[in-house]
Amino acid sequence: MAQPEVITVDVAGESVRVTSPGKVLFPEQGWTKMHLVEHFIGCADGALRGVYGRPTVLKRWREGVAGKPFFQKRAPKDSEHEYATIRFPSGRSADLLVPRHPADIVWMAHLGCLDLNPWPVRAEAVDRPDELRVDLDPMPGVDFGAVRAVALEARDVLTEYDLVGWPKTSGNRGIHVYARIEPEWTFTAVRRAALALAREVERRIPQLATSKWWKEERHGVFLDYNQNARDRTIASAYSVRQTGLVSAPLRWDEVADADPRDFPLDRFVADRYAAVGDLSEGIDEAVGRLDGLLALARRDEEQGLGDAPWPPHFPKQDGEPMRVQPSRARRAVQAP
């Protein structure tokens, strides 16, 4: 049997072996694993900033985007990489890769990782998030203009509560906004702050934004507060998505006219990164606190807005409402 082709690439002075560089990952466009590797080499500083020191799940596309990915939570170990032990909601634990060098990112690309999925914590404090994540997820049929409008409103709320938002395209139909925070709060507290933020944005633009967990109650753009729960990850900046588009950091003055289709894998480094550099530079210095959003959460609770549903694989939480679709709950009440 023929051995797979192997090449060695230089990444910031380190050598990384890449197997099957000609393997097609994006059949429609003809883009190969080597296209992916070259992308991450070209924007290595920016891509590393999003995952640096963070336990990172390996989302591997062995068959390319024509197949299905799988999440490898227990990274293949060797002496060349750093690992951190994290705990899942189930109580089980695993050792995740902790990237600290551009070569680590290219190694992940070699394994078929198109998008990088770091936890919102550093390896030195795995139970204390240092990042609040705002994930804007449009409902089917909602155009990107609505996503842009909700992102701008979320920025205003973050600013009012002494946090600095950093926007990027998701690489699909949404926008992500990150805010660095002091690593003082638990996952539960950060999720609570994210829920308060989502509800405040919903109050301000109810025709466009929703914080409702159940899809049958949603409209417009959903602010997915549960992305801040333990063991939830979001594709970091400069990740490549199944769409073939890159999750591209934006300036706030670009958001109103942004179009995710402007950032395809094959042109991103040459057309975008070479022109504007790493727009996430400075994010690690813009650290804020959650006191304001947590005070808003307490006011919501005093007015009868308690917790909202958690993801289905989480244990039932104290104060959580019934984890059942509202229409099913109504039918149960109406049944004789």
N, C-alpha and C positions, 0 to 999 in steps of 0.2 A: 504494500500500500504506500502510495506517495506521501511523503511528509508534507505538512502544511508549510507554505512559504513563510519565512520569518525575516524581518528586517530590524535594524536597530536605528533609533532616532536619537538625536541629541536634544535634550530639553534643559535649557539653562545650565549646561555643563554636566548634566547627568544622562546616562544612557538608559533607554527604555526599549525593551524588546516588544515588537508588535507582530503578532501572528496574523496570517491571512490578510495583509493590508489591502488586497484587491477585492475582498469580499463585499458584495453590494448590500448596503444597508437600506438604501432608499431606491427601490426598483423603478419607480416612476421617473425619477430624475437621473438615475444611474450613479448616484453618489456612493462611494465606498467607505470602508473603515478608514482608509488613508485620508479621505476628505475630512472625516471627523477628527482624526489626529491632528491634521494641519490646522483645523479650526482652533482647537484648544491650545496648540503651540502659539498660534498667532495672537490669541487674547488671554494668554496664560496669567498675566498679573491680575486682570479683572476677574477671571474665573476662580482663581485661587482665593481672592478676597471674600468671595461668597461662601467658601467652605473651610477656610483656614482654621485649623484647630477644632473643627466640629465633627463629632461622630456622624458618619455618612453612610446611608444605606446604598447598596449597589443595586440599581435597577438595570437589569441586563436584557438586551435585545439580541439574543443569540441568532435569531433568524432574520434580523432586521425588522423594519416596521411592517412587513407583510405578515409577520408572526405576532406572538404575544410576549410581552416582557414578563420577567419574574423578579421579585424582590429578594435579594440574597442578604439577609440581615446578619448572617455570620460570615464575615469576610474571610477569604482564603488567606491564611497567615504565612508570613515569611519574615525574615529578620530585617528586611529593607524598609518596612512600613511600621507606623505607629497605630495602636489600637486602644479603644476605650470601652469599658464595660458599661452597658446601659440596661435599665430595667423596663420591661414592657408592662402595659396595664394588667396583663394576665399574671404578673409576678415572675415570669421567666426572664432570663437575662441573656445577653449576647455581647460579643466583642465586635465593635464596628471600626472600620477604617477611619483614621484621623488624618486627613490630608494636611501637609505643611509645606509641600514643595510642588512646583509646577509639574515635576515628573510624576507625582502621585495622580494628578488629573489625567495625564496621558495614559498612565497605567490603567485607570478606570475605563478610558476610551478603548484601550486594547481589549478589555473584557466585554465590550459591547454596551457600555453605559453611555447613552446619548444625553440624558439629563442627569444632573447631579442633585442628590436629595439629602441635604444635611439636616440634622436636628438643629433647633434654634438655641443650642447651648454650646459651651466650650467644654473640651475634655477635662478641664480642671474643675468644673462645677456642673456635672451632668444633670443635676436636679433643679438648676436655677437658670431659666431661659434669659438670654440677653438680647432677645429680639421679639418684638410684637409683629405679627404678620397679618396683613389685610389682603384677603384673597377675594377678588371680585369675579363672580361666576355668573355670566348672563344666561337667562333662560332661553330655550329654543325660540328662534325667531326674533330675538332682541338684537338690534344692531350695535356696532361698536361705539357709535356716538353716545349711547346711553352709558356704556362702560366708562367712557372718558369723563362724562359728566359726574358720575358717582365717584370716580377717582379724585376729581378736583374737590368735591364736597368732603371726602374723607381726609384729604390734605388739610382743609380748613379746620376740621374738627381736631385733628391731631395737633395742629399749630395752637389752637385755643387751649389745649390741655398740655402744652409745653413739650410736645414731641415733634421730631423732624421726620417727615415721611420721604422715602426714596422710592420713586415709581419705576416699574419696568413692565414691558409686555410679558405676558405669560408664555408666549410662543404659540398660543392657541387662540381662544376667543376672549380671553380676559386680561386683566391687569393685576399685578401684585404691587402692594405698597408695604415696605418694611420700615420699621422704626427701631433703632437700637435703644435698649433700656439697661439700667443698672441691674445686675444679676442678683436681685434681692428677693424676688417673689417666686412662688411655686408655679408649676404649670397650671394648676387650678386657678390661681389668682390672675395669671396672664390671660387665660381664656375668659375669665370673668370681665376683665378690662376690655377685651376684644368684643365681647357681647354688648357691653355698654356703648362702645364706639359704634357698632353696627346699628343699634337701636337709635342712637342719636342721629346718624346719617339718615335713617329711615324716617325719623320725625321731620327732618328738614326737607327731604325730597321724596315724599311717600309715593309719588307717581312713578318714580324710577327705581327706588331702592327697597330692598326687603331684608329683614333679619329672620324670616320664618324658616324653620328647619325643614318642615314637611313640604315636599314639592307641590302638593295639591294646593298649598296656601301661597306659594311664591308667585311673584310677577317681576318683570324687569330684571334687575341685577341683584343677586344674592351675595351678601357679605358673609362669607363662611367663617364665622367665629370659631368653629370647631377645628380649624386648621392650627389652632394654638394649643390643642390638647396634647398630652404626652403621646409620643409615637406617631404623630402626624408630620409629614414632610411636604415641602413644596419645592419644585424645581428651582434651583438657584440661578442667579444672573449668569448669562452666557451659555446656559444649557441649550441643547438642541432638542426640539420636541418631535413627536411622531409626525407632525405636519411638515417637517423639514425647515421650520422657522426657528429662529434663535430668540430666547428670552432676553430682550434687549433693554438695558437701563436707559431711562429717558431723563431729560431735563423737564422741570415742571412746565416751562413755557412751550414744550413740544407736545404735551399731553393732549391738548385740545384738537390737534390735527394728526395725531399719531395713527399709523396703520401698521398692524403686525406683519402684513405682507411685504413690507419694505425691508425685512431682515431675514432673507433666506440664507441657509448655511453656506452655499457656494460663493456668496458675495460679501458676507458679513464683515470679515476681517479687512478686506481691501476697501470696501465702500464705506463702512460705518466706523469700525474700530480705528482705522488709520486716520479718519477725519476728526473724530471727537475724543478719542482715547477712552479711558475707563471712567465712565460717568458715575460709578459707585465710589470713586475715590473720595475720602472724607467721611464715609458713613461710620467708620469705627470711632471717630472723634465726636460725632453728633449724638451723644448718649443722653437720654432723658429719663424721667421717672414716671411711674404709673399712679402716683398719688391722686392726681386729678381725675383720671378715668375710673379709679376705684371708688372715689367719692361719688362720681356720677352713678356708678353701679349701686351704691348704697341708697341713693335717692330713688333710683328706679325700684328697688326692693321695697322702700317705704311706701311707694305709690302702687304696690301690688304686682310689679314686674319682677318676679323671682327668676330662678334659673330657667334655662331652655334645654331641649333634648341634647343628649350626648350621642356620639357615634354608636352604632349598634353593638360593636364588639367590646365596649367599655362596661364594667360593672355598673349597676344602678347606683346613682349618686344621691347623697342626701339633698333633699330639696328639689330634686329633678321632677318635672311633671311626668305624667304618664307617657311611656314610650310607645305610643300607638297613634296611627294616623287619625287626625280629627274626624274624618268621615266615618271611620270604623267605630270610633268612640261614640259618635252620635247614634249610629245604628244600634249599638249595644244598649244604649240608654232607652231607645224607642222600642226595643224588642219586648214582647210580653214576658 
